[in-house]
Amino acid sequence: MATWIDGHLDLAMNALSYGRDLLQEVALLRGREPAELAPARGIATVSLPEMRRGGVAACAATLFARTKPGMPAGLATEKTLFDWPSQTMTHAAAAGQLAYYRVLEGLGQMKILTNRREMQALAKVRGLNAGAQNVRALGEADTPLGIVVLMEGADPIVQPPEVRLWWERGVRMVGLAHFGPSAYAQGTPSRSAPVEEREGGLTGKGRELLAEMAKLGMGLDLTHLTDRSLFEAMDLYGGLVCATHSNCRSLAAGYRQITDEQVRRIAQRGGVIGVALHNAMLISATGNGPGGEWEAPREAVSLEQAAMHVDQICQLSGSAKHAAMGTDLDGGFGCERAPWDVQTIADVPRIAEWLEKRGYKGADIEGILWGNWWGFWERVMPE
């Protein structure tokens, strides 16, 4: 069983917005959810037992709550369970998600990584080191899942100086926006979005937030930003940058993906780019998908396409040190919109077979599967 790291999972959102008990088996979660819920949340594909079975050593686990001021009061549908009309409410929702991780940590199910000492301790338990031959299976009861807390969209930060509070709570990476505008930046638009959304950039608060993040050494996740927002953020932010779940636009059309130039710039800054497993982000095809991308039918996409995006990142950056996995397999979709050979998250390590066919070997595959994220996190973490 290959050991790997997932750079992006919405674990707490799935538990608290979708009511999924992540301590249960995926099959049980699927059996509990009526089929009519699937279009809004996707078929359950991720749970802690399934992550253990699939060799996941650690992941970036999100706090995900958005502020949508125009949302009618009291509206709560399957698509808006993570949207709130004010940042104060969004703050509280994200704090609740963080509390969920702390509860699981107390049960020994996971370990929130906040400094290098904690990373080193987990690495010792798991045998995480270059060329490791005796990596312990996550199925062992005394082996927790390591998580790095990522805030996906900065709306829970009510005012920029508040980012210090979230740092003290354990958050180590922040993205500025999700789909649409946030208080801090213009996020990924749909194809049908007005020009101001497609071409929007950072807000004044966004610039202030980046300055506060730099004081702490926070990692900046560039995922979900418009082209203008991304370039402005990179120009302003001198700290560590990454893209936790962003594929190559040159291989799959759509604003949600990043350009070759953006890949190169992130790599030049020492960043890591995680490849997501949403089919609309893996291949260009006919039909409209979420966010306005072109969506391919499930049977047309396999992990081979994911390996192609990994390879594209490696070719553009000149090495295998900047590509990784950031599956997002529980981010409002599931196996129904993932490659046909991914039934659950436990199937993801099979991408190694496709990487080998493309000429990747030993240390490079190890880096793509876990080493690149681990090294990036070591640079983000304080002593």
C-alpha positions in Angstrom: 0.0 0.0 0.0 1.5 3.3 -1.0 1.7 6.1 1.5 0.4 9.5 0.3 -0.8 12.9 1.4 -3.9 14.6 0.2 -3.4 18.4 -0.1 -7.1 19.2 0.1 -10.1 17.6 1.8 -13.3 19.2 3.2 -13.6 16.8 6.1 -15.4 19.1 8.7 -17.7 20.6 6.1 -18.9 17.1 5.2 -19.5 16.3 8.8 -21.2 19.4 10.0 -23.0 20.6 6.8 -23.7 17.2 5.2 -24.2 15.2 8.4 -21.6 12.6 7.5 -20.0 10.7 10.4 -16.5 10.4 9.1 -15.7 7.6 11.6 -18.0 5.3 9.6 -17.3 3.3 6.5 -18.0 4.9 3.2 -20.5 2.1 2.4 -22.5 3.0 5.5 -22.5 6.7 4.6 -23.8 6.0 1.1 -26.5 3.8 2.5 -27.7 6.5 4.8 -28.0 9.2 2.1 -31.0 9.3 -0.3 -30.1 9.4 -4.0 -31.8 12.8 -4.4 -29.1 14.4 -2.2 -26.3 13.3 -4.5 -26.5 16.1 -7.1 -25.9 18.7 -4.4 -23.3 17.0 -2.2 -22.0 14.1 -4.3 -21.8 10.4 -3.4 -19.8 9.9 -0.2 -16.3 8.9 -1.2 -14.2 9.8 1.8 -14.1 8.7 5.5 -11.4 8.1 8.0 -11.5 4.3 7.7 -11.3 4.6 4.0 -8.4 7.0 4.3 -6.6 4.5 6.5 -7.3 1.7 4.1 -5.9 3.8 1.3 -2.6 4.7 3.0 -3.3 8.4 3.6 -0.7 9.6 6.1 -1.8 13.2 6.3 -4.0 15.8 4.6 -4.8 19.5 4.5 -8.2 19.6 6.1 -10.3 22.7 5.5 -12.3 25.2 7.4 -14.9 26.1 4.8 -17.6 28.7 5.3 -18.5 31.5 3.0 -20.2 34.9 3.4 -22.9 35.7 0.9 -24.5 39.0 2.1 -27.3 38.8 -0.5 -28.5 35.4 0.8 -32.1 35.6 2.0 -32.4 35.2 5.8 -33.0 31.7 7.0 -32.3 30.1 3.7 -30.7 26.7 4.1 -30.7 24.3 1.1 -28.3 21.5 0.2 -26.2 24.0 -1.8 -26.1 26.8 0.8 -25.3 24.9 4.1 -21.9 26.5 4.1 -23.1 30.1 3.2 -23.9 32.8 5.8 -25.1 36.4 5.4 -22.4 37.9 7.7 -18.7 37.4 8.4 -19.5 37.1 12.1 -21.7 34.1 11.4 -19.1 32.7 9.0 -16.4 33.0 11.8 -18.6 31.0 14.2 -19.3 28.3 11.5 -15.5 27.8 10.9 -14.8 27.8 14.6 -17.3 24.9 14.9 -15.5 23.0 12.1 -12.2 23.5 14.0 -13.8 22.2 17.1 -14.8 19.0 15.2 -11.1 18.4 14.4 -10.2 18.9 18.0 -12.8 16.4 19.1 -11.4 13.8 16.7 -7.9 14.7 17.9 -9.0 14.0 21.4 -10.2 10.5 20.3 -6.8 9.8 18.8 -8.2 9.7 15.2 -6.1 12.6 14.0 -3.3 14.9 15.0 -3.4 18.6 14.1 0.1 19.6 13.1 1.0 23.1 14.2 4.8 23.0 14.4 7.8 21.1 13.1 8.2 19.1 16.4 4.7 17.6 15.9 5.5 16.8 12.3 8.7 15.1 13.3 6.9 13.0 15.9 4.3 11.9 13.4 7.0 11.2 10.8 8.7 8.9 13.4 5.5 7.0 14.0 4.7 6.6 10.3 8.3 6.2 9.1 7.9 9.2 6.9 11.4 9.8 5.4 12.9 9.7 2.0 13.2 6.1 0.8 11.2 4.7 3.7 10.6 1.0 3.4 8.6 0.3 6.5 5.8 2.9 6.5 3.2 1.9 9.1 -0.3 1.4 7.9 -2.9 4.0 9.1 -5.1 1.1 9.9 -3.2 0.6 13.1 -5.4 2.0 15.9 -2.5 4.0 17.5 -1.6 5.9 14.3 -3.5 9.1 13.9 -4.1 10.9 10.6 -2.0 14.1 10.5 -3.8 17.2 9.4 -2.7 20.7 8.5 -5.6 23.1 8.9 -6.4 25.2 5.8 -8.9 27.9 5.7 -10.5 27.8 2.2 -11.8 31.3 1.6 -10.9 33.9 4.2 -14.4 35.1 5.1 -14.2 33.6 8.6 -11.5 36.2 9.3 -13.8 39.2 10.2 -11.0 41.8 10.1 -7.4 41.2 8.8 -5.6 41.4 12.3 -7.9 38.5 13.4 -5.7 36.1 11.3 -3.4 36.0 14.3 -6.2 34.4 16.4 -6.7 31.7 13.8 -2.9 31.1 13.7 -3.0 30.6 17.5 -5.9 28.2 17.0 -3.8 26.1 14.6 -4.6 27.3 11.1 -1.4 27.3 9.0 -2.7 28.1 5.5 -5.3 30.4 4.1 -6.9 30.9 0.7 -8.5 34.3 0.0 -11.7 33.3 -1.7 -13.8 30.5 -3.1 -16.3 30.7 -6.0 -17.4 34.3 -6.4 -16.4 37.4 -4.4 -15.2 37.3 -0.8 -14.3 40.1 1.5 -10.7 39.8 0.4 -10.6 38.9 -3.3 -12.5 37.9 -6.3 -12.8 34.2 -6.4 -13.2 31.8 -9.3 -16.0 32.9 -11.7 -18.3 30.9 -13.8 -18.2 31.2 -17.6 -21.4 33.2 -17.4 -20.2 35.6 -14.7 -20.2 39.3 -15.4 -17.0 40.9 -16.6 -16.3 42.5 -13.2 -16.3 39.0 -11.6 -14.1 37.4 -14.3 -11.6 40.2 -14.1 -11.8 41.2 -10.4 -8.8 41.4 -8.1 -7.9 41.8 -4.5 -9.9 44.2 -2.2 -8.3 46.7 0.2 -9.0 44.2 3.0 -7.3 41.5 1.0 -4.1 43.6 0.8 -4.3 44.2 4.5 -4.8 40.5 5.2 -1.8 39.5 3.2 0.4 41.9 5.2 -0.9 40.3 8.5 -0.4 36.8 7.1 3.2 37.7 6.2 4.0 38.6 9.8 3.0 35.1 10.9 4.6 33.1 8.1 1.2 31.8 7.0 1.0 29.7 3.8 -1.1 31.3 1.1 -3.3 29.0 -1.0 -3.8 30.6 -4.4 -6.6 28.1 -5.4 -9.9 29.6 -6.5 -8.6 33.1 -7.4 -9.2 34.9 -10.6 -6.2 35.4 -12.8 -5.9 39.0 -11.6 -6.4 38.1 -7.9 -3.7 35.4 -8.2 -1.1 37.6 -9.8 -1.8 40.5 -7.5 -1.5 38.2 -4.5 1.8 36.8 -5.7 3.2 40.2 -6.4 2.2 41.4 -2.9 2.9 38.3 -0.8 6.5 37.4 -0.1 5.7 34.3 2.0 5.2 30.7 1.0 2.5 30.1 -1.7 0.9 26.9 -3.0 -2.3 25.8 -4.9 -3.8 23.0 -2.9 -6.2 21.8 -5.6 -5.6 23.4 -9.0 -5.2 21.7 -12.3 -3.7 22.9 -15.6 -5.9 25.0 -17.8 -3.8 24.0 -20.9 -5.2 20.5 -20.4 -8.7 21.3 -19.3 -10.4 24.5 -20.3 -12.0 26.7 -17.6 -11.3 29.6 -15.2 -11.1 27.1 -12.3 -7.8 25.8 -13.6 -4.5 27.7 -13.6 -2.4 28.8 -16.6 1.0 27.5 -17.5 2.5 30.9 -16.5 0.9 30.6 -13.1 2.2 27.0 -12.7 5.7 28.3 -13.5 5.5 31.3 -11.1 4.2 29.1 -8.2 7.1 26.7 -8.8 9.6 29.5 -9.0 8.5 30.5 -5.5 9.0 27.0 -4.2 5.3 26.2 -4.1 3.4 23.0 -4.6 0.4 22.4 -6.8 -2.1 19.6 -5.8 -4.0 17.9 -8.7 -7.7 17.6 -8.0 -9.8 14.7 -9.2 -13.0 16.5 -10.4 -13.5 15.4 -14.0 -14.4 18.9 -15.1 -10.9 19.9 -14.0 -9.1 16.9 -15.7 -10.4 17.0 -19.3 -12.2 19.3 -21.7 -15.5 18.0 -23.0 -19.0 19.0 -24.0 -21.6 19.9 -21.5 -21.6 22.4 -18.6 -20.2 21.4 -15.3 -20.1 23.2 -11.9 -18.7 26.7 -12.1 -19.2 26.7 -15.8 -16.4 24.3 -16.7 -16.9 21.7 -19.4 -17.7 18.4 -17.8 -16.6 15.0 -19.1 -18.6 11.9 -18.6 -17.2 9.6 -15.9 -16.3 6.8 -18.2 -14.1 9.1 -20.3 -11.7 10.0 -17.5 -9.3 7.8 -15.5 -6.3 8.4 -13.3 -4.3 8.6 -16.4 -5.6 12.1 -17.0 -4.7 13.1 -13.4 -1.1 11.8 -14.2 -1.1 14.0 -17.3 -1.7 17.0 -15.1 1.0 16.0 -12.7 3.4 15.5 -15.6 2.4 18.9 -17.1 3.3 20.6 -13.8 6.6 18.8 -13.7 7.4 19.7 -17.3 6.6 23.3 -16.8 8.5 23.6 -13.5 11.5 21.6 -14.7 11.3 19.0 -11.9 9.0 16.7 -9.9 9.3 18.8 -6.8 6.2 20.9 -7.2 3.5 18.5 -8.2 1.3 16.6 -5.7 -2.2 15.4 -5.0 -5.1 17.6 -3.8 -8.0 15.5 -4.6 -10.9 17.5 -3.2 -12.9 14.3 -3.4 -15.4 15.4 -0.8 -15.7 19.0 -2.0 -19.4 19.0 -3.1 -18.8 16.0 -5.4 -17.8 12.4 -5.0 -17.0 9.4 -7.1 -19.8 10.2 -9.6 -17.7 13.1 -10.9 -14.3 11.6 -10.4 -12.3 9.3 -12.7 -14.0 5.9 -13.3 -11.2 4.0 -11.5 -11.7 6.0 -8.3 -14.5 4.4 -6.3 -13.3 5.8 -3.0 -10.3 7.8 -1.8 -8.5 4.5 -1.2 -8.0 4.1 -5.0 -6.0 7.3 -5.5 -2.5 5.7 -5.0 -3.0 3.8 -8.3 -1.9 7.0 -10.0 1.6 5.8 -9.3 1.1 3.1 -12.0 0.4 5.9 -14.6 3.3 7.9 -13.4 5.6 5.0 -13.9 4.3 4.6 -17.4 5.2 8.2 -18.1 8.8 7.5 -16.9 8.7 8.6 -13.3 10.6 6.5 -10.8 11.2 6.0 -7.1 12.1 9.3 -5.4 10.0 11.4 -7.8 6.9 9.3 -7.4 7.5 9.4 -3.6 7.7 13.2 -3.7 4.5 13.5 -5.8 2.6 11.2 -3.5 3.7 12.7 -0.1 7.2 14.2 0.0 6.5 17.5 -1.7 3.6 18.4 0.6 5.5 17.3 3.6 8.4 19.5 2.7 6.2 22.5 2.0 4.5 22.1 5.3 7.8 21.9 7.1 8.7 25.4 5.7 5.3 26.8 6.8 5.5 25.5 10.3 7.2 27.3 13.2 9.7 25.4 15.3 
